[in-house]
Every structure is written in structure tokens, then in C-alpha cells.
Amino acid sequence: MISVLRDPVYRILFGAQVVALTGTGLATVALGLLAYDLAGPDASAVLGTALAIKMLAYVGVAPIATALLGALPRRAVLVSLNLVRVATAALLPWVSEVWQVYVLIFLLQAGSAAFTPLLQATVPDVLPDERDYTRAVTLSRMAYDLESLLSPALAAAALAFVSFHQLFVGTALGFAASALLVLSVVLPRPKPLPRRHTWSNGIRIYLATPRLRGLLAVHFAAAAAGSMVFVNTVVQVRSVLGHGPEDVAVALAANGAGSLIAALALPRLLDQFADRVVVLRAAGTLVAVMFAGALFGGYWPILLLLWALIGAGCSLALTPGARLLRRSADPADRPALFAADFSLSHACWLFFYPLAGWLATVAGMTTAFVVLGTLTGVGAGIALRLWPTHDPEVVEHEHRDLAGAVWTHSHEFRINEEHARWPR
């Protein structure tokens, strides 16, 4: 897995991802504490709304930004987007009203919504070999997991010396370092966009592909479970259990630890089992964990275990998705397809973030566990139904663009649209 870091370009891109994620992790902890500082016991509702605004930026900005920026020089675009995030993060320590949080979160995440899919779409061009790309995807997942583990720990240590407002300064520094790293490397030129490339093309391809429709249902299940962690941890730890702010970071670190352990095991699992098996079993595990939370979530050690299991389940369910996206599109269509996945998956979080917050605020944590656990099960069941058991790597098909023109493909992991010849 580490061997892919021998590629100098990917090594720089991976470093840019890591430092940006570290800054984002600090912001995650700081945002929860800021919401509690402004709203007290109602922080779940405020944080749920703030995270819903974040998802709204992701859903609305990602596909349009990719269509507008996808053909431009990647390095200049990625650096510019990082600078936008630097400026926005630097303003967060100065907010004093809830509405200011909402505005700045939208601006910050709009930059991320454009940055992340473009970076993801660049990696297959840097590492064209599928074996290398699979390892890069796993390494990227590990970076997210390490961030979930180490950033809260770093935040907990920092909170012993500074207020949570200063954590946002670390966020700005992370984005600045990411911009400098991207600036230091030469990236492949974007491939010319075909005439059929529009902002909606990636979503059309995504929704027309059986395995990706199943993946979207898995995103739904993971968002239902994960929103319980990201929205309600601060109130569960501070108000329900009566612990201090440093234990909020500890609980989030437990979630990251579970995700990291799962990511380390994933390459071996994918060598032994099909993606569908790993993903759907992980989704089923999330259902069981959510109902266990309704019974035992009020006990601190058990809460840490549950949060770790949710992290592991989400990691196993979502990480193989990048492999499925790469296999389901031509290189020229990859930016649009990655943007579609980014947008559609975050639409699930857009639904669940405010739902998790308002359920916990109005009906209590036990009800939130039960309702979100039920919806996790709905997503897992739909994925089992939509994702074909027989999922061949080669599908010959033809389909039409918006102007009615027809084109045909016959190579690995091609998509199934309205004219596709898919095995029944």
C-alpha cells in the first residue's frame, strides 16, 4: 500500500490531502464546541443545521463547479480553492451569532465541494494502473481515518492551553499548507471534455448504473448512522453523560479509531471477497450497532465502543465506492462521475444531519437512535435489492446523450443506461 507513495506526484497530492484533513478535523471539534457555546443544550439543533448547510453546499456546488472548472489547469484551480478556504476559516474565530456560523460554513464547504472531486478525479490520471489506484484509494481512506483519530486527540491536547476559537486558526494553516504543496507539483493536463459532458452527465451515468444505485443506498445507510456521531456527540457527552469538552474529542477519536482499523483490514478483505459482499455486510452491521445504542448509549465505555463500530462500519461500507466509480466511466467522464457521487452522497447527509439534531433535541437520544437505526436498515435493504448479485466487469452497451447521439462502449466496468444490454 505504501509503495504508491514512491510516485512523486501522488506523494505530494497525498500530503496536500493529509494537511487539509488535519485542519478540517480541528474545525469539526471546534464547530461542535462553538455550537454548544452559542446554544447550550440546543447545540444539536444548531450543529445539525450547520452541517446541513455544509451538505447543501456540497450537493449544489460540486457538479456545477466540476463542469465549469474541470477543463481548466488543475493546479491553479486547486490552489485557488484552498486559498478561499484559508480566508473563510480565518474568520470563524470571530463569530458571535449563530447566523454567522451558517454563512461561513456555507462558504468554507463550497470551496471543499469544488476542491475534493477535482482532486479525486486527478488521482486516476496520476496512477493509471488499477492495482496502484486501489492502494491509493485505501491510503486515502486511511488518511481520513487517521484524521478522525488524531485530529480530535490534537484538539483535546490544544484545548488544555487555548480556547476552541484558536482551533480554527489550525484549520486555516492546514489549508494554506495544502495550497503550497499542490503549487509545488506539476499535474497532468485535464483530458478534453467530450461534447456529451454537462454538469448533469455524471448524475445521469450514476443513476443509470445498477451498482452505483446500490452504492447510493449504502451512502444513505451510512449517513443515517454517521449523523448520530457527528451531530449528537457533543450533547450526548456534555449534557447526557455530564463529561467535559475534552471527552467530546475522545468520543470522536474513538469513531476515528474504528474507521482506521477497518481501513487497515480492507485491502485483504477486498482480495478475498467481492466489493458487494464487504459493503453490504458492513451496512448490516451499522443497523445492529444503532439499535444497541438505543439500549446502552448512556454508558461511557459502551458509547466509545459503539462510536468505534460505527466508524468501522462506515469505512468498510464507503471506501470501496471509489473503485466502483473508477470502473464505471471513461477517463473523460470521471470528473463528472466523482462530482455526482460527491453531490448525491452528501445529499444523504443533508437529509440526516438536521434530522439527527432535531430528533435528539425534541424527542431525546434514545428515539434518535431508534429512528436513525430504522432508516439505516432501510438503506441497507434497498442496497441489497438494487446492487445486482451478478456484477460483471465487462458490459457492452450503448446510450444516448442529450442531443440524441449514440455512442458505444465495450470494456471493463462500463455503465448501464437506458439502452444497455445488462445480464438479467
C-alpha atoms as one frame of an Amber mdcrd trajectory, in Angstrom:
protein
   0.000   0.000   0.000   2.767   2.450   0.931   4.507   1.660  -2.375   2.242
   4.099  -4.240   3.945   6.933  -2.353   7.011   6.280  -4.496   5.244   8.202
  -7.226   6.414  11.784  -6.558   3.258  13.475  -7.857   0.890  11.297  -5.886
   3.070  11.675  -2.795   2.652  15.449  -2.946  -1.099  15.200  -3.556  -1.450
  12.796  -0.654   0.470  15.196   1.581  -1.816  18.032   0.488  -4.816  15.911
   1.386  -3.420  14.996   4.812  -2.647  18.537   5.963  -6.006  19.822   4.728
  -7.782  16.982   6.541  -5.933  17.804   9.745  -7.225  21.356   9.572 -10.720
  20.086   8.817 -10.579  17.765  11.817  -9.718  20.627  14.132 -12.655  22.574
  12.708 -15.011  19.645  13.367 -14.214  19.662  17.084 -14.211  23.459  17.280
 -17.550  23.739  15.466 -19.258  21.411  17.944 -17.895  23.383  20.891 -18.829
  26.681  19.226 -22.405  25.434  18.763 -22.539  24.425  22.447 -21.111  27.801
  23.457 -23.775  29.665  21.471 -26.790  27.415  22.117 -26.060  25.239  25.155
 -28.321  22.139  25.357 -29.839  23.088  21.981 -26.449  22.653  20.310 -27.586
  19.513  18.451 -30.163  21.554  16.547 -27.636  24.295  15.735 -24.939  21.816
  14.725 -27.384  19.756  12.692 -28.448  22.875  10.792 -24.835  23.974  10.262
 -23.878  20.563   8.906 -26.989  20.534   6.705 -25.821  23.835   5.216 -22.432
  22.214   4.649 -24.131  19.385   2.763 -26.261  21.853   0.817 -23.065  23.463
  -0.438 -21.700  20.052  -1.378 -24.848  18.988  -3.208 -25.362  22.224  -5.098
 -21.787  23.285  -5.825 -19.915  20.058  -6.659 -21.435  19.120 -10.059 -21.660
  22.696 -11.323 -18.140  23.597 -10.221 -16.752  20.453 -11.845 -18.435  21.299
 -15.143 -17.130  24.875 -15.025 -13.633  24.138 -13.718 -12.941  20.617 -14.969
 -11.196  21.691 -18.171  -9.044  24.382 -16.507  -5.454  23.761 -15.298  -5.869
  21.580 -12.230  -3.033  23.046 -10.169  -4.245  26.628 -10.462  -7.817  25.644
  -9.637  -6.882  23.514  -6.615  -4.581  26.189  -5.188  -7.216  28.905  -5.646
  -9.876  26.825  -3.911  -7.557  26.193  -0.979  -6.958  29.932  -0.622 -10.711
  30.501  -0.480 -10.882  28.012   2.374  -7.988  29.708   4.172  -9.732  33.090
   4.119 -13.042  31.665   5.321 -11.562  29.574   8.141  -9.630  32.612   9.389
 -12.949  34.380  10.014 -14.547  31.634  12.127 -12.845  32.589  15.442 -14.588
  35.970  15.290 -18.203  34.832  15.017 -20.612  35.682  17.837 -24.001  34.824
  16.292 -25.454  31.576  15.009 -26.296  33.052  11.597 -22.642  33.998  11.097
 -21.679  30.359  11.621 -24.154  29.322   8.951 -22.833  31.812   6.358 -19.164
  30.953   6.895 -19.810  27.205   6.892 -21.514  27.543   3.517 -18.579  29.478
   2.045 -15.990  27.108   3.504 -17.732  23.995   2.279 -18.473  25.437  -1.150
 -14.700  25.596  -1.597 -14.366  21.994  -0.405 -17.203  20.885  -2.686 -15.241
  22.095  -5.697 -11.801  21.007  -4.420 -12.434  17.412  -3.363 -13.966  15.914
  -6.557 -11.301  17.580  -8.728  -8.553  16.142  -6.558 -10.191  12.705  -6.579
 -10.532  12.790 -10.368  -6.851  13.714 -10.742  -5.515  10.664  -8.894  -6.531
   8.082 -11.574  -4.611  10.144 -14.142  -1.542  10.147 -11.890  -1.863   6.402
 -11.116  -3.405   4.752 -14.204  -2.708   1.180 -13.023  -5.793  -0.147 -11.206
  -3.765  -2.015  -8.574  -1.899   1.177  -7.688  -5.118   3.148  -7.736  -6.815
   0.697  -5.368  -3.971   1.111  -2.916  -4.139   4.878  -3.289  -7.868   4.801
  -2.509  -7.219   2.698   0.590  -4.410   5.026   1.651  -6.720   7.983   1.158
  -9.327   6.316   3.354  -6.676   5.723   5.989  -5.835   9.411   5.847  -9.465
  10.250   6.593  -9.478   7.730   9.406  -6.213   8.964  10.896  -7.632  12.466
  10.778 -10.720  11.258  12.640  -8.449   9.702  15.246  -5.559  12.147  15.541
  -7.259  15.498  14.956  -9.610  15.119  17.945  -6.639  13.982  20.038  -4.663
  17.004  18.850  -7.667  19.215  19.583  -8.032  17.748  23.086  -4.357  18.482
  23.780  -4.632  22.004  22.381  -7.728  22.744  24.468  -5.611  22.349  27.588
  -3.770  25.529  26.585  -6.033  27.566  24.271  -9.736  28.153  23.726 -11.578
  26.325  20.981 -11.604  29.509  18.880  -7.887  29.038  18.203  -8.563  25.636
  16.667  -9.962  27.434  13.626  -6.524  29.011  13.135  -5.152  25.488  12.767
  -7.792  24.871  10.114  -6.617  27.877   8.096  -2.984  26.779   8.409  -3.875
  23.303   7.148  -5.498  24.682   4.006  -2.557  27.046   3.442  -0.087  24.152
   3.662  -2.231  22.155   1.238  -2.147  25.028  -1.261   1.654  25.239  -1.057
   2.047  21.509  -1.646  -0.222  21.494  -4.697   1.635  24.528  -6.029   4.919
  22.587  -5.862   3.899  19.812  -8.268   3.061  19.542 -11.975  -0.280  17.809
 -12.550  -1.470  16.010 -15.697  -3.369  18.192 -18.126  -7.133  17.674 -17.970
  -8.428  15.456 -20.741 -10.589  17.273 -23.325 -14.218  17.101 -22.319 -16.497
  15.287 -24.771 -19.490  17.071 -26.244 -21.756  14.992 -24.035 -20.072  16.370
 -20.897 -22.505  18.539 -18.991 -22.896  19.139 -15.286 -25.764  16.630 -15.243
 -23.989  13.916 -17.211 -22.246  12.460 -14.177 -25.540  12.177 -12.294 -27.203
  10.516 -15.321 -24.407   7.963 -15.537 -24.509   7.389 -11.786 -28.251   6.814
 -11.535 -28.272   4.599 -14.646 -25.662   2.192 -13.266 -27.065  -0.642 -11.094
 -24.017  -0.991  -8.838 -23.898   2.754  -8.288 -27.587   2.913  -7.451 -26.817
   0.322  -4.796 -23.872   2.407  -3.640 -26.151   5.420  -3.239 -28.418   3.375
  -0.941 -25.314   2.448   1.082 -24.474   6.143   1.348 -27.997   6.634   2.718
 -27.458   3.949   5.376 -24.016   5.233   6.374 -25.296   8.801   6.637 -28.124
   7.691   8.930 -25.666   6.035  11.305 -22.825   8.531  10.972 -25.022  11.558
  11.602 -25.676  10.260  15.112 -21.957  10.576  15.811 -21.199  13.879  14.137
 -24.307  15.758  15.272 -25.115  14.374  18.711 -21.735  13.536  20.275 -21.341
  16.936  21.913 -24.742  16.836  23.640 -24.505  13.121  24.486 -21.134  13.652
  26.153 -21.693  17.078  27.748 -25.382  17.008  28.750 -26.390  13.330  28.970
 -23.173  11.944  30.463 -22.006  15.171  32.125 -18.425  14.965  30.843 -16.100
  17.839  29.932 -15.235  19.219  26.464 -12.088  17.102  26.176 -14.227  13.948
  26.220 -16.084  15.186  23.133 -12.756  14.891  21.322 -12.155  11.464  22.894
 -15.503  10.150  21.640 -14.828  11.423  18.123 -11.371   9.867  18.295 -12.959
   6.501  19.137 -15.037   6.791  15.984 -11.879   7.544  14.014 -10.019   4.617
  15.596 -12.703   2.181  14.484 -12.631   3.593  10.990  -8.838   3.327  10.834
  -8.758  -0.299  11.981 -11.333  -1.185   9.328  -9.359   0.638   6.632  -6.220
  -1.325   7.520  -8.143  -4.579   7.131  -9.913  -3.565   3.929  -7.277  -4.425
   1.257  -7.099  -8.023   2.499 -10.895  -8.237   2.674 -11.229  -6.994  -0.905
  -8.702  -9.599  -2.035 -10.901 -12.324  -0.535 -14.432 -11.029  -1.091 -16.296
  -9.078  -3.763 -16.923  -5.389  -3.118 -20.653  -6.082  -2.849 -20.191  -8.601
  -0.040 -17.941  -6.350   2.042 -20.084  -3.256   1.562 -23.457  -4.825   2.287
 -22.282  -6.736   5.346 -20.821  -3.532   6.740 -24.135  -1.759   6.162 -25.940
  -4.536   8.012 -23.558  -4.190  10.947 -24.397  -0.491  11.211 -28.072  -1.378
  11.692 -27.297  -3.623  14.667 -24.990  -1.042  16.244 -27.608   1.721  16.064
 -30.204  -0.354  17.934 -27.573  -1.324  20.507 -27.003   2.407  21.008 -30.653
   2.893  21.953 -30.173   0.412  24.806 -26.645   1.098  26.004 -25.603   4.531
  24.675 -25.897   6.103  28.122 -22.789   4.315  29.404 -19.458   5.981  28.635
 -17.291   2.901  27.849 -20.056   1.363  25.736 -20.597   4.656  23.912 -16.924
   4.664  22.922 -17.262   1.096  21.615 -20.428   1.944  19.669 -18.810   5.017
  18.135 -15.806   2.887  17.100 -18.090   0.288  15.484 -19.970   2.985  13.573
 -16.631   4.304  12.319 -15.583   0.812  11.229 -18.894   0.092   9.530 -18.893
   3.361   7.603 -15.290   2.821   6.499 -15.958  -0.689   5.179 -19.196   0.391
   3.511 -17.944   3.524   1.766 -14.253   3.062   0.903 -14.787   0.599  -1.987
 -17.018   3.202  -3.650 -14.063   4.908  -5.340 -13.166   1.630  -7.058 -16.719
   1.314  -8.355 -16.680   4.871  -9.692 -13.378   4.368 -11.497 -14.667   1.200
 -13.136 -17.933   2.780 -14.252 -16.753   5.616 -16.512 -14.285   6.651 -19.181
 -11.408   8.902 -18.052 -13.066  11.952 -19.601 -16.259  11.269 -17.624 -14.548
  10.633 -14.302 -14.617  14.221 -13.003 -18.365  14.375 -13.621 -18.949  10.957
 -12.056 -16.846  11.699  -8.976 -18.679  15.011  -8.621 -22.001  13.187  -8.945
 -21.033  10.758  -6.192 -19.828  13.645  -4.052 -23.088  15.502  -4.579 -25.527
  12.594  -4.262 -23.815  11.044  -1.250 -23.784  14.354   0.544 -27.461  14.815
  -0.261 -27.972  11.879   2.108 -26.050  13.704   4.825 -28.040  16.848   4.029
 -31.174  14.932   4.982 -29.797  13.201   8.063 -27.776  15.944   9.753 -30.760
  18.142  10.640 -32.943  15.085  11.284 -30.423  13.738  13.819 -30.159  17.104
  15.537 -33.854  17.776  15.782 -34.721  14.219  16.845 -32.237  14.425  19.706
 -33.449  17.901  20.721 -37.184  17.231  20.547 -37.544  13.506  21.300 -34.310
  12.531  23.073 -31.271  10.429  22.277 -32.980   7.029  22.566 -35.585   7.987
  19.980 -32.850   9.363  17.728 -31.010   6.026  17.885 -34.167   4.048  17.068
 -35.362   6.227  14.179 -31.920   6.571  12.614 -31.276   2.854  13.106 -34.515
   2.038  11.298 -33.533   4.286   8.391 -30.089   2.683   8.314 -31.851  -0.635
   7.840 -33.997   0.807   5.048 -30.887   1.957   3.185 -29.143  -1.397   3.635
 -32.213  -3.256   2.377 -32.553  -1.064  -0.710 -28.853  -1.535  -1.494 -29.248
  -5.308  -1.279 -32.114  -5.081  -3.762 -30.568  -2.629  -6.245 -26.992  -3.913
  -6.456 -27.008  -6.963  -8.799 -25.546 -10.150  -7.365 -24.056 -10.827 -10.786
 -21.936  -7.711 -11.381 -19.579  -8.415 -14.320 -16.518  -6.327 -15.044 -17.257
  -6.071 -18.779 -20.573  -4.720 -20.006 -21.069  -3.834 -23.669 -23.651  -1.113
 -24.146 -24.708   1.970 -25.995 -26.563   5.060 -24.827 -27.655   8.488 -25.969
 -26.587  11.966 -24.961 -28.911  14.930 -24.524 -28.769  15.671 -28.268 -29.762
  12.116 -29.202 -26.349  10.975 -30.434 -25.405   7.365 -29.693 -22.022   6.062
 -28.550 -20.949   2.546 -27.618 -18.503   1.088 -25.111 -17.206  -2.423 -24.568
 -14.626  -2.532 -21.827 -14.376  -3.076 -18.115 -16.993  -1.848 -15.673 -18.960
   0.173 -18.177 -22.238   1.747 -17.285 -25.759   0.556 -17.859 -28.023   3.265
 -19.211 -31.380   3.070 -20.929 -30.038   1.188 -23.999 -27.593  -1.056 -22.114
 -27.505  -4.816 -22.552 -27.296  -5.857 -18.891 -27.469  -9.530 -17.827 -30.817
 -10.291 -16.221
